[in-house]
Amino acid sequence: MEFKQAVVNARHHIVFLLGLFTALVIAFNIETRDYGRILGNITFEATEEIPVRESRVLSEQEFGWANTAWTYFENNYQENTGLVNSVDGYPSTTMWDTASYLMGLLAAEKLNIISQSKFELRMEKALHTLARLPLIDGKLPNKAYNTQSIEMVDYQNNPVANGIGWSAIDIGRILVPLNILVWQYPQFNSHVNAVLNHWDVGVMIKDGYLYGSRPHQDGGTEMELVQEGRIGYEEYASKAMSLMGRDVFNAMKYIDYLEMRNIDGVDIPTDLRDPAKFHAHNYVVSESYILDSLEFGADSVSKIFAHRVYKAQENRYNRTGILTAVSEDNVDEAPYFVYNTVFSDGKEWNAITDQGEDASHLKTLSTKAAFGWYALYDTPYTDLLIEDAKNLFSEEKGWYSGRYEVDGRVNKAITANTNGIVLESLAYIENGALLSVGVR
């Protein structure tokens, strides 16, 4: 009883000493913390040197590559709407692929592939069409359109009166060329304003996150919102919205679902969200990081992540002898679209369809990924990539999507996305990041 009474009598002193000890622990941790790259509220070490390619004038051969890419856009241009087909000869497009066309158009102008008058005529016509698109619930662009009639369609190009929903990631991407126009081509400001006044961008942002829409799963006619985006794509797509003053803070930070996973000796960023629970697959591919670098010049975090995603691919080549540059790509046989990944759905070097089905037999070297890494990094491996990719083209049609790993066949799918990113990559070599304020 005497001891218990003594403790009670000394309780104020004990509380004081516990508080003092806690403060000392906090102070010690703050003083000894080793700050690295900031990821929201955590840090990580980043000691690697990044072999950035210096800007320079294109060689004659590279200029020829850019002209080959532009061939695609000449062949697939729809005169009455100003839009371009997503796939060679197929009159349909998405907002992502329309963004690839607009970025290709901007790159062609910067590289003097086309005349100023052609650039202005084409850009004005495309913007005019974007400002009169039929919209989902009168708010945002559908996921797909017929390039000849601008009807809302499904992915098989069948008309769908109410549409199939919008993609916040695709819309985020098309806001990149619109931002470039506002900053670097003020003669188009009124046209860009007409587009943005037609669309209600705010409805796809909730509490700082991006939301797509889809037909309600109970079979009704109403659309339901679904959280959209995974690490890499989500941060990239939200950057252009941030420049427009939109609150996309939560979409832009990496910390919420980040898990660093060691693949071929490199810690790369992956997304913790379970595809079975969140109904979206988590693809680690080259494309989102290449676009972030080519267009925005990357940021202090994505610059490291991009190089690690590249380095894992270089290390796979060193381990297996297989030239590796993976991305999402159209393929020239069923199922016609495959995600070739560094990591997805719990597996390294996984190749899957958008339904999560195995597509390992369709692993390819991606032409656009090879060009993107070549533009960004000056290494012996990027020289190897471009040496192989430089032969994957048709003089009459543009750049093929890639080469199959299994037997070396050319993947002869030809798309706006591949040819647009080839043009972007070459424009980056000559001009640096494409959305650089104050630079033409």
Disulfide bonds with the S-S distance in Angstrom:
none
